[in-house]
Amino acid sequence: MKLSYSTFFKGAGMGAADAVPGVSGGTIAIITAIYEELIHTIKQFGPGAFVVWRRGGWQALVEYLNLRFLLPLVAGIFVSLFSVAHVVTWLLQEQTVLLNAFFFGLVLASAIVVRHRMETWLWRYLPALLIGIVLAQWLPTLMPGIAMLGAPSLMLMAAGAIAISAMLLPGVSGSFLLLTMGLYGTVMEGIKAGDLMLLLPFGLGCLLGLLCFSRLLSWLLIRHHDATLQLLIGFIIGSLPTLWPWRELLSYQLGPDEQMIPLEYRYLLPHDYAVLTGESAHMISALALMLVGVILVLAISRYANSPNHSHKEDDSHA
């Protein structure tokens, strides 16, 4: 079974993005033109896979589950989470303004990429756009309620299901939702340390979330393709404030592990940010990185959708 190195690196990009609160691995999947294939592939996991294996053997199962695509992608995600994600989380602490500026440009450009995937645009899609924007803003406010589950294992299972479902939605950051639950630090430290007592319930929640939510998304993409893409654009636009580089935290609460959960921000201009915080706004560097993020996304999307690249991908799956 020949696997694709390019798919591995796309997975690595998804893993690195998922480590940053405010960025979704689904956004990287959109940019690299694998989003719909990913959703439809995950949906295949279920009782039907066992039937295919009984009738056609392992080769039929490999084709049915699209493992030539999925295995290198998952390998890339895991390698990134245990390596590249460490660098990303360090940058998030040491160079917050610059990292957020880069991802702000990246996420903003991804909305353009999704718009180009739509075959048509109709006024009746406007409610889907508005629903996506509202949900992206509203979902984080519900996450502190996870603490009401009480038992740590139940909290971790619920957190895993929610975070992995968010990963499948471009613009909705699983890491940011974990942050609003007060579990981001706990989960990231558990991943770094390989803590099985933490990773097992969290992983089980992720599995359940993947199996259920992928089926819903796959159905929507098949039955209401362009309206669903408009909904995803709404999620992307609605997530942009969480990546605005110059903001001031106005209120917060402490989570179950005493981690600070941000509740409200004030969004500032670079000069006001420098005055209020006493820190450098890095305006020129931040704006340059925003532009780099936009250009990078558009270039990757153009390459991923080029005929030559498509032929190479088809050959690698053969």
C-alpha positions as CSV (number, residue, x, y, z in Angstrom):
1,M,0.0,0.0,0.0
2,K,1.7,3.1,-1.3
3,L,1.1,6.2,0.9
4,S,1.3,9.9,0.1
5,Y,4.0,12.1,1.7
6,S,2.1,15.2,0.8
7,T,-0.9,13.9,2.7
8,F,1.4,13.4,5.7
9,F,2.5,17.0,5.7
10,K,-1.1,18.2,5.3
11,G,-1.8,16.2,8.5
12,A,1.2,17.8,10.2
13,G,-0.2,21.2,9.3
14,M,-3.6,20.2,10.8
15,G,-1.9,19.0,14.0
16,A,0.1,22.2,14.4
17,A,-3.0,24.3,13.8
18,D,-5.1,22.4,16.4
19,A,-2.5,23.3,19.0
20,V,-3.3,27.0,18.7
21,P,-6.4,28.4,20.4
22,G,-8.4,30.1,17.7
23,V,-7.2,28.0,14.7
24,S,-8.8,24.8,13.5
25,G,-7.3,21.8,11.7
26,G,-10.4,21.9,9.5
27,T,-9.1,25.2,8.2
28,I,-5.9,23.6,7.1
29,A,-7.9,20.8,5.5
30,I,-9.9,23.4,3.5
31,I,-6.8,25.2,2.4
32,T,-5.1,22.0,1.2
33,A,-8.2,20.8,-0.6
34,I,-8.7,17.6,1.4
35,Y,-11.7,18.7,3.6
36,E,-14.5,17.0,1.8
37,E,-12.5,13.8,1.3
38,L,-11.6,13.8,5.0
39,I,-15.2,14.1,6.1
40,H,-16.5,11.4,3.7
41,T,-13.7,9.1,4.7
42,I,-14.3,9.4,8.5
43,K,-18.0,8.7,7.8
44,Q,-17.1,5.3,6.4
45,F,-16.1,3.9,9.8
46,G,-18.9,1.9,11.2
47,P,-20.7,-1.4,10.9
48,G,-20.5,-1.2,7.1
49,A,-16.7,-1.6,7.3
50,F,-17.0,-5.0,9.0
51,V,-19.4,-6.2,6.2
52,V,-17.0,-5.0,3.5
53,W,-14.1,-6.9,5.2
54,R,-16.1,-10.1,5.5
55,R,-17.1,-10.0,1.8
56,G,-13.9,-8.6,0.2
57,G,-11.1,-9.1,2.7
58,W,-8.4,-6.6,3.7
59,Q,-7.9,-5.1,0.2
60,A,-11.6,-4.2,-0.1
61,L,-11.5,-2.7,3.5
62,V,-8.5,-0.5,2.6
63,E,-10.4,0.9,-0.4
64,Y,-13.6,1.3,1.5
65,L,-12.0,3.2,4.4
66,N,-9.6,5.1,2.0
67,L,-6.7,4.2,4.2
68,R,-4.1,5.3,1.7
69,F,-5.3,8.8,2.4
70,L,-6.2,8.5,6.0
71,L,-3.2,6.7,7.5
72,P,-0.6,9.3,6.4
73,L,-2.9,12.1,7.4
74,V,-3.4,10.7,10.9
75,A,0.3,10.0,11.2
76,G,1.1,13.6,10.3
77,I,-1.4,14.9,12.9
78,F,0.0,12.8,15.7
79,V,3.7,13.5,14.8
80,S,2.9,17.2,14.7
81,L,1.0,17.1,18.0
82,F,4.0,15.5,19.8
83,S,6.6,17.7,18.1
84,V,5.7,20.8,16.1
85,A,2.9,21.6,18.5
86,H,5.4,22.2,21.2
87,V,7.1,24.9,19.2
88,V,3.7,26.4,18.3
89,T,2.6,26.5,22.0
90,W,5.9,28.1,22.9
91,L,5.5,30.8,20.3
92,L,2.0,31.4,21.6
93,Q,3.4,32.2,25.0
94,E,6.5,34.2,23.8
95,Q,5.3,35.9,20.6
96,T,1.5,36.0,21.0
97,V,0.9,39.1,18.9
98,L,3.0,37.9,15.9
99,L,1.7,34.3,16.0
100,N,-1.9,35.5,16.1
101,A,-1.3,38.0,13.3
102,F,0.0,35.2,11.1
103,F,-2.9,32.9,11.8
104,F,-5.4,35.8,11.4
105,G,-4.2,36.3,7.9
106,L,-4.3,32.5,7.3
107,V,-7.8,32.1,8.6
108,L,-9.1,35.2,6.8
109,A,-7.8,33.9,3.4
110,S,-9.3,30.5,4.0
111,A,-12.8,32.1,3.8
112,I,-11.8,33.2,0.3
113,V,-10.7,29.7,-0.5
114,V,-14.0,28.2,0.7
115,R,-16.0,30.8,-1.4
116,H,-14.2,29.6,-4.5
117,R,-15.3,26.0,-3.8
118,M,-18.9,27.0,-4.1
119,E,-20.5,26.3,-7.4
120,T,-23.2,29.1,-7.0
121,W,-24.1,31.7,-4.5
122,L,-27.8,32.4,-3.8
123,W,-29.4,34.8,-1.4
124,R,-31.1,31.9,0.4
125,Y,-27.6,30.9,1.6
126,L,-27.3,34.1,3.7
127,P,-29.0,32.6,6.8
128,A,-26.4,29.8,6.8
129,L,-23.6,32.4,6.8
130,L,-25.2,34.3,9.7
131,I,-25.8,31.1,11.7
132,G,-22.2,30.2,11.3
133,I,-21.0,33.6,12.5
134,V,-23.4,33.5,15.5
135,L,-22.5,29.9,16.5
136,A,-18.7,30.6,16.3
137,Q,-19.2,33.4,18.8
138,W,-21.8,31.6,21.0
139,L,-20.2,28.2,21.4
140,P,-17.3,29.3,23.6
141,T,-19.7,30.8,26.1
142,L,-21.3,27.4,26.7
143,M,-18.0,25.6,27.4
144,P,-17.5,26.5,31.1
145,G,-20.6,24.4,31.7
146,I,-18.6,21.2,31.1
147,A,-17.3,21.6,34.7
148,M,-20.8,20.8,35.8
149,L,-20.3,17.1,34.8
150,G,-18.2,16.8,37.9
151,A,-16.3,13.5,37.3
152,P,-12.9,14.2,35.6
153,S,-13.3,11.2,33.2
154,L,-16.7,12.5,32.0
155,M,-15.4,16.0,31.6
156,L,-12.5,14.7,29.5
157,M,-14.8,12.5,27.3
158,A,-17.1,15.4,26.7
159,A,-14.2,17.7,26.0
160,G,-12.7,15.2,23.5
161,A,-16.0,14.9,21.6
162,I,-16.5,18.6,21.4
163,A,-12.9,19.5,20.5
164,I,-12.6,16.9,17.8
165,S,-16.0,18.0,16.3
166,A,-14.6,21.5,16.3
167,M,-11.5,20.3,14.5
168,L,-13.8,19.2,11.7
169,L,-15.3,22.7,11.4
170,P,-13.0,25.3,9.8
171,G,-12.9,28.4,11.9
172,V,-14.0,26.7,15.1
173,S,-10.9,25.9,17.2
174,G,-10.9,22.8,19.3
175,S,-8.0,24.2,21.3
176,F,-9.9,27.4,22.0
177,L,-13.0,25.5,23.2
178,L,-10.7,23.5,25.5
179,L,-9.3,26.8,26.7
180,T,-12.9,28.1,27.5
181,M,-13.5,24.8,29.3
182,G,-10.4,25.3,31.4
183,L,-8.9,22.1,30.1
184,Y,-6.5,23.3,27.5
185,G,-3.4,23.2,29.7
186,T,-4.4,19.9,31.2
187,V,-4.9,18.2,27.8
188,M,-1.7,19.7,26.3
189,E,0.4,18.6,29.3
190,G,-1.2,15.2,29.1
191,I,-0.3,14.9,25.4
192,K,3.3,16.0,26.0
193,A,3.7,13.6,29.0
194,G,1.9,10.7,27.4
195,D,-0.5,10.4,30.4
196,L,-2.7,7.4,29.5
197,M,-5.1,8.0,32.4
198,L,-5.9,11.4,30.8
199,L,-5.6,10.4,27.2
200,L,-7.9,7.3,27.3
201,P,-11.1,9.1,28.2
202,F,-10.2,12.1,26.1
203,G,-9.4,9.8,23.1
204,L,-12.7,7.9,23.6
205,G,-14.6,11.2,23.5
206,C,-12.7,12.1,20.3
207,L,-13.6,8.8,18.7
208,L,-17.3,9.2,19.5
209,G,-17.3,12.8,18.3
210,L,-15.6,11.8,15.0
211,L,-18.1,9.0,14.2
212,C,-21.2,11.1,15.0
213,F,-20.3,14.5,13.7
214,S,-18.6,13.3,10.5
215,R,-21.8,11.6,9.5
216,L,-23.8,14.8,9.9
217,L,-21.3,16.9,8.0
218,S,-21.1,14.3,5.2
219,W,-24.8,14.3,4.8
220,L,-24.9,18.1,4.7
221,L,-22.1,18.3,2.1
222,I,-23.9,15.7,-0.1
223,R,-27.4,17.1,0.2
224,H,-26.8,20.9,0.7
225,H,-23.2,21.4,-0.6
226,D,-23.1,25.1,-1.3
227,A,-25.2,26.1,1.7
228,T,-23.0,24.0,4.0
229,L,-19.9,25.7,2.6
230,Q,-21.6,29.1,3.3
231,L,-22.1,27.9,6.9
232,L,-18.4,27.0,7.1
233,I,-17.5,30.5,5.8
234,G,-19.6,31.9,8.7
235,F,-17.7,29.8,11.2
236,I,-14.4,31.1,9.8
237,I,-15.5,34.8,9.9
238,G,-17.0,34.4,13.3
239,S,-13.7,32.9,14.6
240,L,-11.5,35.9,13.5
241,P,-11.9,38.0,16.7
242,T,-10.3,35.2,18.7
243,L,-7.1,35.7,16.6
244,W,-7.0,39.5,16.5
245,P,-3.5,40.3,17.7
246,W,-4.2,43.5,19.7
247,R,-6.7,42.8,22.4
248,E,-7.1,43.4,26.1
249,L,-8.6,40.8,28.5
250,L,-11.5,42.4,30.4
251,S,-12.8,39.4,32.4
252,Y,-12.0,35.8,33.2
253,Q,-12.8,32.9,35.5
254,L,-10.8,30.1,36.9
255,G,-11.4,26.6,35.5
256,P,-11.4,23.2,37.4
257,D,-7.6,23.0,37.1
258,E,-7.2,26.7,38.2
259,Q,-6.4,27.7,34.6
260,M,-7.6,31.1,33.5
261,I,-10.6,31.0,31.2
262,P,-11.0,34.2,29.2
263,L,-14.6,35.5,29.1
264,E,-14.4,39.0,27.4
265,Y,-11.9,40.9,25.4
266,R,-11.7,44.4,24.1
267,Y,-10.3,44.7,20.6
268,L,-7.8,47.5,20.1
269,L,-5.8,49.3,17.4
270,P,-2.0,48.7,17.6
271,H,-1.3,52.1,19.1
272,D,-4.0,51.7,21.8
273,Y,-2.7,48.2,22.6
274,A,0.9,49.6,23.1
275,V,-0.4,52.4,25.3
276,L,-2.7,50.2,27.5
277,T,-0.4,47.2,27.9
278,G,3.0,48.9,27.8
279,E,4.1,46.2,25.4
280,S,5.3,46.6,21.8
281,A,2.5,46.2,19.2
282,H,4.9,45.0,16.6
283,M,2.6,46.6,14.1
284,I,4.9,46.4,11.0
285,S,5.9,42.8,11.7
286,A,2.4,41.8,12.6
287,L,0.9,43.3,9.4
288,A,3.6,41.7,7.3
289,L,2.9,38.3,8.9
290,M,-0.9,38.8,8.2
291,L,0.0,39.3,4.6
292,V,2.3,36.3,4.6
293,G,-0.6,34.2,6.0
294,V,-2.9,35.4,3.2
295,I,-0.4,34.8,0.4
296,L,0.6,31.4,1.8
297,V,-3.0,30.2,1.9
298,L,-3.8,31.4,-1.6
299,A,-0.6,29.8,-3.0
300,I,-1.2,26.5,-1.2
301,S,-4.8,26.4,-2.4
302,R,-3.8,27.2,-5.9
303,Y,-1.2,24.4,-5.9
304,A,-3.5,21.9,-4.2
305,N,-6.2,22.5,-6.9
306,S,-3.8,22.5,-9.9
307,P,-4.2,19.7,-12.4
308,N,-0.6,18.5,-12.1
309,H,-0.9,18.2,-8.3
310,S,-4.2,16.3,-8.6
311,H,-2.6,13.8,-11.0
312,K,0.3,13.2,-8.6
313,E,-2.1,12.6,-5.7
314,D,-4.1,10.1,-7.8
315,D,-0.8,8.3,-8.7
316,S,0.3,8.2,-5.1
317,H,-3.0,6.5,-4.1
318,A,-2.7,3.9,-6.9
